[in-house]
Amino acid sequence: MERIKLAEDLSFSRLVYGLWRLANWKQSSGQTLDLLKYVYEQGVTTFDHADIYGSYTCEELFGVALAKEPSLRQKIEIVTKCGIVLPSPQRPNHKTHHYHTSKSHIIASVDQSLKNLQTDYIDVLLIHRPDPLMNPEEVAEAFETLKKDGKVRYFGVSNFKSDQLTMLQSYVSEKLVTNQVELSPLVLENIEDGTMNACLENRLVPMIWSPLAGGKLFSDMSEKGVRVREALTEVQKEIGAGSIDEVAYAWILRHPAKTMPIIGTQKKERIQAAINALQYELTLDQWFAILHSSLGHEVP
């Protein structure tokens, strides 16, 4: 599988495997390990987490599975996020949903993630959401401490808009390596508002969450949803793809920012559909037909 270079000594697989729903799958640790090994054998070596996933349980479920085959750790890249605080039985001291990006909170979150993941380092740490009370000096200090202590190799952000990305980068001495944002044929916000352009401007490669719009690509019965599905189906026929999700992934992969879509399913046929998409390069006519179906009109 194609690999994307994010830094001098860091590369990700073009497709990333997301563990957001791991707790929902109700698997044994052995089943989870088998799934991780299957994904790895397909060439997907990068695994995406956040401390809050599964109400603060997914990292630990992953870590227990990984501990069954420790040698796998050196063959993969682990991404996790922090900065969102949620009330949870796992965090009884959390009273409200809010953001927390202080130096102490970031470092404490990483220490907990390392324990949960049963690893001694994280490849990339992301600030999960832009925090209106973020003190960028504290974030920069946290990053420097975590890097110096060998706990985190590189840093990035998630869901940051252009100005937010530029602001934080101006305080952080080391280059941020990614911005994880939402993009799909149904959700164009980050193309329309310049976020994808900001990724190009800052030479950082975006990770893409919900590339299938959380499954709405298959089920949305709104006028827009039907239009997009019809456009995807037409392109599917033209290129001989096996399903419309292959076309949706190919549409995202066509972007010049070297987008890295996150696969969020345990179903092997859906994982394979994402992998199959790597073989297609949509023509401009095909790519814009899908864009127009989402916009509801042609570009000016």
Salt bridges, closest charged atoms under 4 A:
GLU2 OE1 - ARG14 NH1 3.00
GLU2 OE2 - LYS258 NZ 3.58
GLU8 OE2 - LYS5 NZ 3.64
ASP9 OD2 - ARG153 NH2 3.60
ASP48 OD2 - LYS81 NZ 2.93
GLU69 OE1 - LYS37 NZ 3.12
GLU77 OE2 - ARG3 NH2 3.17
ASP111 OD1 - LYS151 NZ 2.79
ASP123 OD2 - ARG73 NH2 3.01
ASP123 OD1 - ARG153 NH1 2.83
GLU141 OE1 - LYS103 NZ 3.96
ASP149 OD1 - LYS148 NZ 3.25
GLU174 OE2 - LYS147 NZ 3.21
GLU189 OE2 - LYS161 NZ 2.61
ASP193 OD2 - LYS161 NZ 2.73
ASP245 OD2 - ARG270 NE 2.70
